[in-house]
Amino acid sequence: MDRNVVKAVKQLGFTWETQDPFLFCVYHADDYPEGNSDYGPDASLEGRNIGNDFVVKDGWRMYHGAKVPGFPVHPHRGFETVTIVRKGIVDHSDSLGGAGRYGHGDVQWMTAGKGIQHAEMFPLLNREKKNPLQLFQIWLNLPRADKFVEPHYVMLWGEQIPRVIASDQSGHRTSIEIVAGFLGGVKAPDPAPRSWAANGSNEVAILVVEMDPYAKWNIPMATEGVNRSLYFFERDSVQLNGDSYNGHCALELEAHMDCQIENGQVTSRFLILQGVPISEPVVSYGPFVMNTREEIQQTYADYQETQFGGWSWSRQDQVHGLEQDRFARYSDGREEEPPSEM
């Protein structure tokens, strides 16, 4: 085992630093209380910076929401969002007529492309018990040639996302959820069609890994030059090729080198992001990611003129009702529900 497999070790803050082709990742973990009739927390909001509440108080945050936690309408251009909801519910609404409710293992893959507005709200639907939320939102860049593609989103239902179980020689298990890419011949569902991840030669992978106590697992090697990061977000310690690392850190890895993870005495969970770098200039300002400052300025002018399709929903923090099940409605009018069984 090569002990030089780890290139860098970084601590995890609210936003997680990523490597090209990714822009950053945010991990939301909020232990929301019971909901009220407005789909918000049945608790006092006193002492919170409403509209910009990012400080954990009583185990949860309102983010930019005033009544419902989440992110009311805001624009994007020039990249993609991949939202993996492990617990809780997200309500999506956008300026092109798209909408959806997803959670409990579902993934939304949205290409902002030339411009879209959307809202991402976390309605607290359960009024009898707590409403825990756990999700990753990953920003994946688009190359210059695709910055102005038509906006698009696709729902990857939890029932469709493959999981591979690997057992070591002692029978300890590692479960790998394949959100993007391949693992051992098993392929993830197709991402949005103009995504950097849609071309297999870009070796984009998004994996959510859970290891039993004392389990061992070898991360499959990728091509030299592929960027790979491992985010150790839950539990205490592991060893990589014999070197120990404590939880809540990010490890930048040499993707072409053999790397064995040996878990400690409790269940551990990781997120792995990898891909061939786009290797183009990145100029970002708020919700816009382009290649030059002039393109950012033009983006602001375009947004002022077109509002990226406007906003026809009745609320800035649109939610989809107490009785609504998981669904997706696309801008072309198509609707779908999660598969009843796989």
C-alpha positions as CSV (number, residue, x, y, z in Angstrom):
1,M,0.0,0.0,0.0
2,D,1.4,3.4,-1.0
3,R,1.3,5.7,2.1
4,N,1.6,8.8,-0.2
5,V,-2.0,8.3,-1.4
6,V,-3.2,11.3,0.7
7,K,-2.2,14.6,-0.9
8,A,-3.8,16.9,1.6
9,V,-6.0,16.9,4.7
10,K,-8.5,19.7,5.3
11,Q,-11.1,20.4,8.0
12,L,-14.7,20.6,7.2
13,G,-16.6,23.8,7.7
14,F,-20.1,24.7,6.6
15,T,-19.1,24.6,3.0
16,W,-16.6,21.9,2.0
17,E,-13.8,22.7,-0.3
18,T,-13.8,20.6,-3.5
19,Q,-11.5,20.0,-6.4
20,D,-12.1,20.7,-10.1
21,P,-14.6,19.8,-11.7
22,F,-16.6,20.4,-8.5
23,L,-17.0,23.9,-7.1
24,F,-18.0,23.2,-3.5
25,C,-20.2,21.0,-1.3
26,V,-22.5,21.9,1.6
27,Y,-23.7,19.3,4.1
28,H,-27.0,20.3,5.8
29,A,-27.8,18.4,9.0
30,D,-30.7,19.9,11.0
31,D,-32.8,18.4,13.7
32,Y,-36.0,20.3,13.1
33,P,-38.8,20.2,15.7
34,E,-42.4,19.4,15.0
35,G,-43.9,21.5,12.1
36,N,-46.7,24.1,12.4
37,S,-49.5,25.0,10.0
38,D,-47.1,27.2,7.9
39,Y,-44.8,24.2,7.3
40,G,-42.2,25.9,9.5
41,P,-40.9,24.9,13.0
42,D,-43.4,24.8,15.8
43,A,-41.0,26.8,18.0
44,S,-40.0,30.4,18.6
45,L,-37.8,32.1,16.0
46,E,-36.7,34.7,18.6
47,G,-32.9,35.3,18.6
48,R,-32.4,34.2,15.0
49,N,-31.2,36.3,12.1
50,I,-34.3,35.6,10.0
51,G,-33.5,35.8,6.3
52,N,-29.9,34.8,6.9
53,D,-29.9,32.3,9.7
54,F,-26.9,30.0,9.4
55,V,-25.9,29.6,13.0
56,V,-27.0,26.3,14.6
57,K,-29.4,27.1,17.5
58,D,-31.3,24.3,19.2
59,G,-29.9,22.0,16.6
60,W,-31.3,23.7,13.4
61,R,-31.2,26.7,11.1
62,M,-33.7,28.6,9.0
63,Y,-31.2,29.6,6.3
64,H,-32.8,32.2,4.1
65,G,-36.4,31.2,5.0
66,A,-38.6,33.4,7.1
67,K,-41.4,30.9,7.8
68,V,-40.2,27.7,6.2
69,P,-36.6,26.7,6.4
70,G,-34.6,26.7,3.2
71,F,-33.7,28.9,0.2
72,P,-36.5,31.0,-1.3
73,V,-36.3,31.9,-5.0
74,H,-32.8,32.7,-6.3
75,P,-31.0,32.5,-9.7
76,H,-28.2,30.4,-11.0
77,R,-26.1,30.3,-14.2
78,G,-23.2,28.3,-15.5
79,F,-23.0,25.2,-13.4
80,E,-25.1,22.3,-11.9
81,T,-26.5,21.4,-8.5
82,V,-26.6,17.8,-7.3
83,T,-28.8,17.5,-4.2
84,I,-28.7,14.2,-2.3
85,V,-31.4,14.1,0.4
86,R,-30.7,11.4,3.0
87,K,-33.4,12.5,5.5
88,G,-36.3,14.9,5.3
89,I,-38.1,16.6,2.3
90,V,-37.1,19.3,-0.2
91,D,-39.7,21.1,-2.3
92,H,-38.4,22.4,-5.6
93,S,-40.0,25.1,-7.8
94,D,-38.4,26.9,-10.7
95,S,-38.9,29.7,-13.2
96,L,-39.6,27.4,-16.1
97,G,-42.6,25.7,-14.5
98,G,-40.7,22.7,-13.0
99,A,-41.6,21.5,-9.6
100,G,-40.9,18.5,-7.3
101,R,-40.9,17.0,-3.9
102,Y,-38.1,14.7,-3.1
103,G,-36.3,13.1,-0.1
104,H,-35.5,9.9,1.8
105,G,-32.7,9.0,-0.5
106,D,-33.7,10.8,-3.7
107,V,-31.3,13.0,-5.7
108,Q,-32.1,16.0,-7.9
109,W,-29.7,16.8,-10.6
110,M,-30.2,20.3,-12.0
111,T,-28.3,22.0,-14.9
112,A,-28.7,25.7,-14.5
113,G,-27.0,26.3,-17.9
114,K,-27.9,29.7,-19.3
115,G,-30.0,30.7,-16.4
116,I,-32.9,29.6,-14.1
117,Q,-34.5,30.7,-10.8
118,H,-35.5,28.1,-8.3
119,A,-36.6,27.7,-4.7
120,E,-35.4,24.9,-2.4
121,M,-37.6,24.7,0.7
122,F,-37.5,22.3,3.6
123,P,-41.2,21.9,4.7
124,L,-41.7,20.4,8.1
125,L,-44.6,18.1,7.3
126,N,-44.8,16.1,10.5
127,R,-46.7,17.9,13.3
128,E,-46.4,15.1,15.8
129,K,-42.7,14.4,15.9
130,K,-39.4,15.9,14.8
131,N,-38.5,16.6,11.2
132,P,-34.8,15.7,10.8
133,L,-33.1,16.9,7.6
134,Q,-29.8,15.6,6.2
135,L,-28.6,16.5,2.7
136,F,-25.6,17.2,0.5
137,Q,-25.7,19.9,-2.2
138,I,-22.8,19.6,-4.6
139,W,-22.0,22.2,-7.2
140,L,-20.5,20.7,-10.3
141,N,-19.0,23.1,-12.9
142,L,-19.9,23.2,-16.6
143,P,-17.2,23.8,-19.2
144,R,-17.2,26.9,-21.3
145,A,-18.9,25.1,-24.2
146,D,-21.9,24.2,-22.0
147,K,-22.3,27.3,-19.8
148,F,-25.3,28.4,-22.0
149,V,-27.1,25.1,-22.5
150,E,-30.9,25.0,-21.8
151,P,-31.7,24.5,-18.1
152,H,-32.7,21.0,-17.2
153,Y,-33.4,18.9,-14.2
154,V,-33.8,15.2,-13.7
155,M,-34.9,13.3,-10.6
156,L,-32.9,10.3,-9.5
157,W,-35.3,8.4,-7.2
158,G,-33.8,6.7,-4.2
159,E,-35.4,3.4,-5.5
160,Q,-33.3,3.7,-8.7
161,I,-29.9,4.5,-7.2
162,P,-27.8,1.3,-7.0
163,R,-26.1,0.2,-3.9
164,V,-23.1,-2.1,-3.9
165,I,-22.3,-4.2,-0.8
166,A,-18.6,-5.2,-0.4
167,S,-17.6,-7.7,2.3
168,D,-14.0,-8.0,3.4
169,Q,-12.3,-11.3,4.4
170,S,-13.8,-11.1,7.9
171,G,-17.3,-10.6,6.6
172,H,-17.5,-6.9,7.6
173,R,-19.6,-4.9,5.2
174,T,-19.2,-1.7,3.3
175,S,-22.2,-0.2,1.5
176,I,-21.6,2.1,-1.4
177,E,-24.5,4.2,-2.9
178,I,-23.6,5.1,-6.5
179,V,-25.1,8.5,-7.3
180,A,-22.8,9.1,-10.3
181,G,-20.3,7.0,-12.2
182,F,-19.5,3.3,-12.0
183,L,-18.4,0.8,-9.4
184,G,-17.5,-2.8,-10.1
185,G,-19.5,-2.8,-13.3
186,V,-22.6,-1.2,-11.6
187,K,-23.7,2.1,-13.2
188,A,-25.5,5.0,-11.6
189,P,-28.6,6.4,-13.3
190,D,-27.9,8.9,-16.1
191,P,-27.3,12.5,-14.9
192,A,-28.6,15.5,-16.7
193,P,-27.7,15.1,-20.4
194,R,-25.2,18.0,-20.8
195,S,-23.5,17.4,-17.5
196,W,-19.7,16.9,-17.3
197,A,-20.7,13.6,-15.7
198,A,-22.6,12.5,-18.8
199,N,-19.4,11.6,-20.6
200,G,-17.9,8.5,-19.0
201,S,-14.4,9.5,-20.0
202,N,-14.6,12.3,-17.5
203,E,-14.7,9.6,-14.7
204,V,-17.1,11.6,-12.5
205,A,-18.1,9.7,-9.5
206,I,-20.3,10.6,-6.5
207,L,-20.4,7.9,-3.9
208,V,-21.9,7.8,-0.4
209,V,-20.1,5.1,1.6
210,E,-21.1,3.5,4.9
211,M,-18.7,1.1,6.6
212,D,-19.5,-1.3,9.4
213,P,-17.2,-1.4,12.4
214,Y,-13.7,-2.8,11.5
215,A,-14.7,-3.1,7.8
216,K,-12.0,-2.8,5.2
217,W,-12.6,-1.6,1.6
218,N,-10.3,-0.7,-1.3
219,I,-11.4,2.3,-3.3
220,P,-11.2,1.3,-7.0
221,M,-8.4,3.1,-8.8
222,A,-9.1,5.7,-11.4
223,T,-6.9,7.2,-14.1
224,E,-3.9,9.3,-13.1
225,G,-4.8,13.0,-13.2
226,V,-8.4,12.4,-11.9
227,N,-9.2,14.5,-8.8
228,R,-10.6,12.6,-5.9
229,S,-11.7,13.8,-2.5
230,L,-13.0,11.8,0.5
231,Y,-15.2,13.6,3.0
232,F,-15.3,11.8,6.4
233,F,-18.4,13.4,7.9
234,E,-19.6,10.9,10.5
235,R,-17.9,9.1,13.4
236,D,-14.5,9.0,14.9
237,S,-11.4,7.5,13.1
238,V,-10.3,5.4,10.2
239,Q,-7.0,4.3,8.6
240,L,-6.0,4.9,5.0
241,N,-3.1,2.6,4.0
242,G,-2.1,2.4,7.6
243,D,-2.3,6.1,8.5
244,S,-5.0,7.3,11.0
245,Y,-7.4,10.1,10.4
246,N,-10.1,11.5,12.7
247,G,-13.6,12.3,11.6
248,H,-14.9,15.5,10.1
249,C,-12.1,16.1,7.7
250,A,-11.6,16.0,3.9
251,L,-8.8,14.0,2.3
252,E,-7.5,14.7,-1.2
253,L,-6.4,11.4,-2.7
254,E,-4.2,10.2,-5.5
255,A,-6.9,8.5,-7.5
256,H,-4.6,6.2,-9.5
257,M,-3.0,4.7,-6.3
258,D,-4.3,1.8,-4.4
259,C,-6.1,3.0,-1.2
260,Q,-7.5,0.8,1.5
261,I,-9.8,2.2,4.2
262,E,-9.9,0.4,7.5
263,N,-12.7,1.5,9.7
264,G,-12.6,1.9,13.5
265,Q,-14.9,0.5,16.1
266,V,-18.1,2.4,15.1
267,T,-20.0,2.8,11.8
268,S,-18.4,5.5,9.6
269,R,-19.8,7.4,6.7
270,F,-18.1,9.2,3.8
271,L,-18.8,11.1,0.6
272,I,-16.4,10.6,-2.3
273,L,-16.2,13.0,-5.2
274,Q,-14.0,12.5,-8.2
275,G,-13.6,13.6,-11.8
276,V,-11.4,14.7,-14.6
277,P,-10.7,18.4,-14.0
278,I,-12.3,20.8,-16.5
279,S,-9.2,23.0,-16.2
280,E,-10.7,26.3,-17.2
281,P,-10.8,29.6,-15.4
282,V,-13.5,29.9,-12.7
283,V,-14.9,33.3,-11.9
284,S,-17.9,33.1,-9.5
285,Y,-20.0,35.7,-7.8
286,G,-22.8,34.5,-5.6
287,P,-25.0,32.2,-7.6
288,F,-23.2,32.6,-11.0
289,V,-20.2,30.7,-12.2
290,M,-18.5,31.8,-15.4
291,N,-15.0,32.0,-17.0
292,T,-14.4,35.7,-16.9
293,R,-15.4,38.8,-15.0
294,E,-17.0,40.2,-18.1
295,E,-19.3,37.2,-18.3
296,I,-20.3,37.7,-14.7
297,Q,-21.2,41.3,-15.5
298,Q,-23.2,40.2,-18.5
299,T,-25.0,37.6,-16.4
300,Y,-26.1,40.2,-14.0
301,A,-27.4,42.4,-16.9
302,D,-29.2,39.4,-18.4
303,Y,-30.8,38.5,-15.1
304,Q,-32.0,42.1,-14.6
305,E,-33.6,42.0,-18.1
306,T,-35.1,38.6,-18.2
307,Q,-35.3,37.3,-14.6
308,F,-34.4,34.0,-16.2
309,G,-38.0,33.3,-17.0
310,G,-39.6,35.2,-14.1
311,W,-41.5,33.8,-11.2
312,S,-45.1,32.7,-11.5
313,W,-45.5,30.9,-8.2
314,S,-47.7,32.4,-5.5
315,R,-44.9,32.5,-2.9
316,Q,-41.1,33.1,-2.9
317,D,-40.8,30.1,-0.6
318,Q,-43.2,27.9,-2.5
319,V,-44.2,24.6,-0.9
320,H,-46.4,21.9,-2.3
321,G,-49.0,21.1,0.4
322,L,-49.3,18.7,3.4
323,E,-50.8,15.8,1.5
324,Q,-48.5,15.9,-1.6
325,D,-46.3,12.7,-2.1
326,R,-42.9,12.7,-3.8
327,F,-43.2,13.8,-7.4
328,A,-41.4,15.6,-10.3
329,R,-42.9,17.9,-12.9
330,Y,-40.7,19.1,-15.7
331,S,-40.8,22.2,-17.8
332,D,-42.2,20.3,-20.8
333,G,-45.2,19.3,-18.7
334,R,-44.2,15.7,-18.0
335,E,-44.9,14.4,-14.6
336,E,-43.5,11.4,-12.8
337,E,-43.6,9.7,-9.4
338,P,-41.0,7.4,-7.8
339,P,-41.2,3.7,-8.9
340,S,-43.5,1.6,-6.7
341,E,-40.9,-1.2,-6.6
342,M,-37.6,-2.1,-8.2
